[in-house]
Every structure is written in structure tokens, then in C-alpha cells.
Amino acid sequence: MIIAKVLLTEVVESLGYVGQVVEVADGYARNYLFPKRLAVNPTEHNIERYARQRAEHEAVLQEREEQAIVLRDLLADRTFVFTRKAHDDNKLYGSVRAEDIAAKIVEETGRTVEVSRIRSEQPIETLGPHAVTISLYKDITVEVRVRVDEEGVKEE
């Protein structure tokens, strides 16, 4: 197998990031990376050019991480309360979905969380407290509490 060194111009999953010089199979570079403009030859000029883009990319990543930390701190001790109709055995007629939790976060905090980042061990289909984990960014996660109260029941 012939190995080629290429300079990545885009982030390529499981390969590298912008401005990084990586070794790949020659055919992969020739038939995939170069035609899709995901990589170029690592000339001195190209390395300098993509070094600036790499710095910009790293600044964006740093900003995302900082925003995720702020959001984690904002959500850390929150309990989101939902009211739902329930059967006699505390089972809900309709479950509380990740979309509902994301909408409640926007409603209460004004911050948006992607639905795909909200994880619960099982669907929320019963009354009471539940723990939900939200993966905000890379290894930054937060656990929020979700409480489901019965609709029409007044607290004493």
C-alpha cells in the first residue's frame, strides 16, 4: 500500500481537522479526499494558508466549549416540571419526550439544546421525578431533573 501525506482542508471524521497533515492510503487521497476538496498537497504555501483557518477553527471550538460550560452551570440544579394526564396506576397517557424537554429548556432559560443530545435511560411514562442526562459538548454533560405531576391535581 502506498502512503500519501495530505493537508486536510475540512474536518474529516476519524481522520483529523483543518490544517492537520495526515498519512492516508494514496488511493483514498486521490479518489476521495482530493476530488471532494477535503485535502490538498502539503506544500509550504498550503500549510501557511490552512494554519490561519486552523486557528479560526480552534477559536470556534473553544467558544463552543465555553458556551457548553455556561449552559451546564445554568442547567445543573434545575428541575423541569411537566403536567400530564395519568391513569390510576401513575402511568401517563402520553410520555414526556426529548422534544418536550428541549422546548421547556428554551421556555425557561432561553437557551437551545439539540433534541439528539437529550438522553434518558427509559422513556418518561410515569408520574414523579426522573433524571435526564444532556450531552452538551464532547465530554461536557449535565444531569437535570424532570418531574411529572398529574394534571388537574392541586398541591396541598
PADREN-118926 format. One record per atom (N, C-alpha, C): residue in three letters; x negated, y, z. Coordinates in pm, whole numbers, plus 50000, padded with zeros to 5 digits. Each point is the difference from the previous one (the first is absolute). Layout:
N
alaXYZ ...
//
This chain:
156
met499154988350000 met500855011750000 met499115012450000 ile500315009349913 ile499245012449991 ile500655010250092 ile499185006550079 ile500485009950096 ile499755014049945 ala501015008750018 ala499865013949956 ala500225009350118 lys499255010850004 lys500235010350101 lys500875010649937 val501085003750074 val500925010349952 val500255010150111 leu500395012049959 leu500365010750092 leu501515001449994 leu500684997950112 leu501465000650003 leu500495014449990 thr501005002149915 thr500605013349985 thr501355000950069 glu500514988750044 glu501264999150073 glu499804989950113 val500905000250096 val499994989850104 val500504987149938 val499224989350012 val500394986949950 val500104990950120 glu501224995050026 glu500264991450115 glu499004988650005 ser499474997450114 ser499054989250030 ser498685000949922 leu499745011749941 leu498735001849928 leu499245012050054 gly500695011450012 gly499315011850051 gly500795012649978 tyr499355011350021 tyr500655013049994 tyr499265009149902 val500565011749976 val499465009549904 val498555003450033 gly499134999549898 gly498615003850018 gly499104989050049 gln500544988350026 gln499204988950050 gln499464991949881 val498724996450008 val499404991349898 val500124985750050 val500644991549917 val500214986150040 val499524990749889 glu499744987650036 glu499614989849903 glu501214991249971 val500284998449871 val501124991649958 val499544991649882 ala500824990349964 ala499714991949881 ala500075009149877 asp499104997949907 asp499925008249879 asp501335000149924 gly500634988649987 gly501284999149929 gly501105007950070 tyr500024999750132 tyr500995007550079 tyr499835014949975 ala498755004549999 ala499725014249973 ala500415003749859 arg499584992149904 arg500225002849858 arg501474999049961 asn500704989950052 asn501364997149956 asn501095006350087 tyr499665004050122 tyr501045005350088 tyr499665013950053 leu498895001250070 leu499685012750067 leu499765011449902 phe499194997949898 phe499715010849904 phe501235003949917 pro500754990649941 pro501175004149921 pro501075007350080 lys500164996650127 lys501005006650084 lys499455012550068 arg498755003349966 arg499325011850055 arg499924999650154 leu499834988050052 leu499824998250144 leu498535000850038 ala499114999249901 ala498575000350026 ala499265005549878 val498785004950025 val499115004849894 val498614994750029 asn499095001749904 asn498624996250024 asn499395009250106 pro499194994750091 pro499465008150109 pro498795008349959 thr500225009649911 thr498925009149961 thr499835010650108 glu498895007049997 glu499745010550099 glu501095010749997 his500385004049877 his501055010149983 his501334995350060 asn500384987549969 asn501274994650051 asn499994998750152 ile498864996150055 ile499904998550146 ile500215013550068 glu499405010649947 glu500205013450056 glu501455004449986 arg500574997749882 arg501375004149973 arg500994993450096 tyr499874987050019 tyr500944992950086 tyr499665001250148 ala498825005050034 ala499675002650140 ala500925010950054 arg500295010049919 arg500935010750041 arg501414994350021 gln500434991749906 gln501334993950013 gln500064990950122 arg498904993150026 arg499944991250116 arg500155008250129 ala499335011650006 ala500105008750118 ala501445004850017 glu500665003649890 glu501405004350007 glu500894988550047 his499744988249947 his500774988150037 his499834997050150 glu498785000850048 glu499754997350142 glu500665010550089 ala500065012649953 ala500685010550075 ala501504997150010 val500574995149890 val501434996450000 val500254988550097 leu499134989949998 leu500154988750091 leu499885004450146 gln499085009050027 gln499825005350135 gln501265007450045 glu500585007949910 glu501225007350031 glu501154990550029 arg500124989449920 arg501054990050024 arg499854993650137 glu498774996850035 glu499754993750129 glu500365009450115 glu499645012749987 glu500335009850104 glu501515001650014 gln500705000449887 gln501475001150004 gln500634987750064 ala499444988349972 ala500514987650060 ala499815000150151 ile498895005350047 ile499745000750145 ile500995009550066 val500265011449935 val500975009650054 val501384993550006 leu500404993149894 leu501314993449997 leu500084988850103 arg498904992650018 arg499984989650103 arg500265005950137 asp499335011150030 asp500185006550130 asp501425005550015 leu500595004549891 leu501365005350002 leu501034989050026 leu499774988249944 leu500954989050011 leu499764990950120 ala498845001150065 ala499564990350100 ala501024996950109 asp500585009750061 asp500904997350112 asp501465002949966 arg500354997949876 arg501365002949954 arg500904987850009 thr501275002650029 thr501044989949989 thr501035005449903 phe500264992549896 phe501005003949901 phe501274992250030 val501105007550019 val501264994050042 val500974999649882 phe500584988249980 phe501014998049896 phe501284995150067 thr501135003549944 thr501284994650048 thr500614991949888 arg500434988050034 arg500584990849902 arg501184992750063 lys500914995649916 lys501104991450046 lys499424986150024 ala500534993350103 ala499454986850035 ala501124990350034 his499714987049983 his500894989150041 his499974999050152 asp500814990950052 asp500024997850145 asp498684994750053 asp499224992849918 asp498744994050046 asp498795009149971 asn500215013149993 asn498965010149979 asn499324999249863 lys500574992549908 lys499464999649864 lys500605011649921 leu499175006349920 leu500455011549921 leu500744995549875 tyr500965008249957 tyr500674997449873 tyr499035002749885 gly499175010050015 gly498985003249900 gly498695002350071 ser498924994949946 ser498715001250068 ser499425014149985 val499035003150083 val499235012449987 val498804996549913 arg499945006249882 arg498964996849903 arg498855009950008 ala498924996749933 ala498835008949995 ala500385013549940 glu500895000049901 glu500465012549938 glu500685009050103 asp500784993950091 asp500675007650105 asp498995006350095 ile498984992350034 ile498975005050091 ile499225011449935 ala499664998449872 ala499285010549928 ala500835012849994 ala501304998749975 ala500885011649995 ala500095006850137 lys500054992150106 lys500085005550136 lys498715007450035 ile498864994849956 ile498725006850025 ile499995013549931 val500465000549875 val500075012849928 val500955009550071 glu501154994950043 glu501005008250067 glu499485006150131 glu499284992050078 glu499565004750132 glu498665007050001 thr499124996749904 thr498655005850003 thr499695008649878 gly500754998049892 gly499715007349877 gly498854993949922 arg499454988850045 arg498884993449933 arg500514987649927 thr499434997349884 thr500424988749918 thr499074988150022 val500614988350015 val499274987450011 val500554990849891 glu499104994049923 glu500434990849895 glu500684987850062 val501114996049941 val500774988750051 val499154987350004 ser499124998249903 ser499184987949994 ser499014999150117 arg499765010950070 arg499054999850112 arg500654996550133 ile501334998850002 ile500744997050123 ile500174984950010 arg499504994550109 arg500044985450020 arg500674996750134 ser500934990549995 ser500554994750124 ser499914984849990 glu499834993550114 glu499814985650000 glu501204992749942 gln501175005550025 gln501224994249947 gln500995011349973 pro500984997849915 pro500975010749974 pro500715003850129 ile500325012650012 ile500685004750121 ile501504997849981 glu500494989450063 glu501404996049983 glu500754998950131 thr499395004650111 thr500654999350130 thr499895013550071 leu500895002050095 leu499945012150083 leu498794999350091 gly499555011650047 gly498915000450095 gly498715005449942 pro498934999150079 pro498715005349957 pro499244990249909 his499255005749908 his499174992249908 his498705007649976 ala498914992849974 ala498725006249967 ala499774998849850 val499555011249941 val499735000449857 val498605005749981 thr499194993549917 thr498655004749972 thr499995007349866 ile499345011549998 ile499875007749877 ile498515001149968 ser499624995249883 ser498635000849953 ser499875013249924 leu499315009750059 leu499935013349942 leu498925001549895 tyr498824994550028 tyr498885001449907 tyr498904990650043 lys499484992249908 lys498954990250027 lys500274992750130 asp499215002550105 asp500184993150127 asp500695008750105 ile500675010749958 ile500725008750093 ile501464995750003 thr500424994550113 thr501384995550016 thr500595006050126 val501315000150006 val500695004850119 val501214991050022 glu500294997450127 glu501184992150032 glu501055009550056 val501175000049938 val501105008550047 val501104990950054 arg500825005950085 arg501124992750057 arg501275003949924 val500804990149971 val501305002249937 val501044994250094 arg500975008350036 arg501084995350088 arg501305000749923 val500764989250003 val501284999649931 val501104999750105 asp500845010350000 asp501135000850091 asp501274996649926 glu501024995450074 glu501264996649937 glu500805012549971 glu500545000649882 glu500805011449957 glu501305000350078 gly500395011850047 gly501275001550069 gly499934997450149 val498884995350054 val499844997650143 val499325011950061 lys500615005650104 lys499415011850066 lys499124995550114 glu498835006750010 glu499084996750109 glu500525005950129 glu499814992750109 glu500515004550130 glu498945007150076 
//
